[in-house]
Amino acid sequence: FPSWSESYPCPSVPSAESAFWKPMHYTLEGAAGSHNLIAEGQIQAGETQRLKESLSRAMHQPGGINEVLLNSPGGDSIEGEKMGHLMRELGIPTRIASGAFCVSACSVAFLGGVFRTVEPGGTYSVHMFSNFAGLNESEQLKNSVNALKKMEQESANYAADRYQYLLEMGISPDVARHGFSVESKEISCPPLPILKRWNVDNS
């Protein structure tokens, strides 16, 4: 197998007009006894509560639900981790269907599934977390040394928290090692054999 530091190519993401780039919304699909909850769009602040409410409604349908299908460009990484904890507590499986993407914060949420499936043609993608998101280069240079030190500490805390999360979810720490090796403005899409090796896909 290639090393965890190697970056993997990704297919083209959906167009800017796609629901993939809009705030996350939830759709119940399937017949009674075989429902799936589709979660599509960007993960925003308060997403865990919206997911909880959607799951509650779905689970009250006859037969409950089988899985949560994720298709998202990411968003709020802390919310992604909370979503993962919620789905693990409820014993919900997660799936990335063929043609779907699960990027950044979504890739964190996905790991909460008690059973996790990445279909052939589905894309699980990771990259490095950055406290500089949203700042242009000139703004970054204006930050004081103390502010930079604070960001450094926050990043260290985030990394420790992410390793702990992977441990709790039963995932190889190589997922985090690989993610931290990819520039925050880039994404890497490990192939299915690597995802199975890291226990991201445990189907």
Solvent accessible surface area in square Angstrom, and as a share of the most:
residue,aa,sasa,rsa
1,F,159,0.66
2,P,57,0.36
3,S,65,0.42
4,W,105,0.37
5,S,63,0.41
6,E,82,0.37
7,S,67,0.44
8,Y,15,0.06
9,P,122,0.76
10,C,43,0.26
11,P,75,0.47
12,S,104,0.67
13,V,62,0.36
14,P,38,0.24
15,S,69,0.44
16,A,86,0.66
17,E,137,0.61
18,S,31,0.20
19,A,36,0.28
20,F,0,0.00
21,W,90,0.32
22,K,109,0.46
23,P,79,0.50
24,M,14,0.06
25,H,76,0.34
26,Y,47,0.18
27,T,68,0.40
28,L,63,0.31
29,E,69,0.31
30,G,56,0.54
31,A,69,0.54
32,A,75,0.58
33,G,42,0.41
34,S,53,0.34
35,H,17,0.08
36,N,28,0.14
37,L,5,0.03
38,I,45,0.23
39,A,0,0.00
40,E,35,0.16
41,G,0,0.00
42,Q,61,0.27
43,I,2,0.01
44,Q,78,0.35
45,A,76,0.59
46,G,32,0.31
47,E,1,0.00
48,T,26,0.15
49,Q,97,0.43
50,R,95,0.35
51,L,1,0.00
52,K,106,0.45
53,E,77,0.35
54,S,6,0.04
55,L,1,0.00
56,S,51,0.33
57,R,151,0.55
58,A,2,0.02
59,M,80,0.36
60,H,153,0.68
61,Q,70,0.31
62,P,93,0.58
63,G,66,0.64
64,G,15,0.14
65,I,23,0.12
66,N,66,0.34
67,E,25,0.11
68,V,0,0.00
69,L,24,0.12
70,L,2,0.01
71,N,26,0.13
72,S,0,0.00
73,P,21,0.13
74,G,2,0.02
75,G,46,0.44
76,D,48,0.25
77,S,20,0.13
78,I,89,0.45
79,E,19,0.09
80,G,0,0.00
81,E,17,0.08
82,K,101,0.43
83,M,1,0.00
84,G,0,0.00
85,H,58,0.26
86,L,19,0.09
87,M,0,0.00
88,R,64,0.23
89,E,138,0.62
90,L,73,0.36
91,G,39,0.38
92,I,8,0.04
93,P,27,0.17
94,T,1,0.00
95,R,59,0.22
96,I,0,0.00
97,A,27,0.21
98,S,71,0.46
99,G,56,0.54
100,A,11,0.08
101,F,13,0.06
102,C,0,0.00
103,V,12,0.07
104,S,25,0.16
105,A,1,0.00
106,C,0,0.00
107,S,4,0.03
108,V,10,0.06
109,A,0,0.00
110,F,0,0.00
111,L,3,0.02
112,G,0,0.00
113,G,0,0.00
114,V,51,0.29
115,F,127,0.53
116,R,5,0.02
117,T,22,0.13
118,V,5,0.03
119,E,46,0.21
120,P,110,0.69
121,G,56,0.54
122,G,16,0.16
123,T,10,0.06
124,Y,4,0.01
125,S,0,0.00
126,V,11,0.06
127,H,51,0.23
128,M,67,0.30
129,F,64,0.27
130,S,30,0.19
131,N,38,0.19
132,F,67,0.28
133,A,84,0.65
134,G,84,0.81
135,L,59,0.29
136,N,85,0.44
137,E,133,0.60
138,S,58,0.37
139,E,71,0.32
140,Q,50,0.22
141,L,154,0.76
142,K,161,0.68
143,N,39,0.20
144,S,65,0.42
145,V,101,0.58
146,N,117,0.60
147,A,33,0.25
148,L,73,0.36
149,K,123,0.52
150,K,131,0.55
151,M,37,0.16
152,E,125,0.56
153,Q,104,0.46
154,E,74,0.33
155,S,41,0.27
156,A,55,0.42
157,N,84,0.43
158,Y,23,0.09
159,A,27,0.21
160,A,63,0.49
161,D,60,0.31
162,R,21,0.08
163,Y,79,0.30
164,Q,88,0.39
165,Y,2,0.01
166,L,2,0.01
167,L,131,0.65
168,E,86,0.39
169,M,10,0.04
170,G,44,0.42
171,I,8,0.04
172,S,29,0.18
173,P,57,0.36
174,D,30,0.16
175,V,10,0.06
176,A,6,0.05
177,R,92,0.33
178,H,0,0.00
179,G,4,0.04
180,F,57,0.24
181,S,50,0.32
182,V,7,0.04
183,E,117,0.52
184,S,33,0.22
185,K,177,0.75
186,E,100,0.45
187,I,57,0.29
188,S,0,0.00
189,C,11,0.07
190,P,7,0.04
191,P,61,0.38
192,L,52,0.26
193,P,79,0.50
194,I,3,0.02
195,L,3,0.01
196,K,89,0.38
197,R,133,0.49
198,W,7,0.03
199,N,56,0.29
200,V,0,0.00
201,D,4,0.02
202,N,54,0.28
203,S,91,0.59
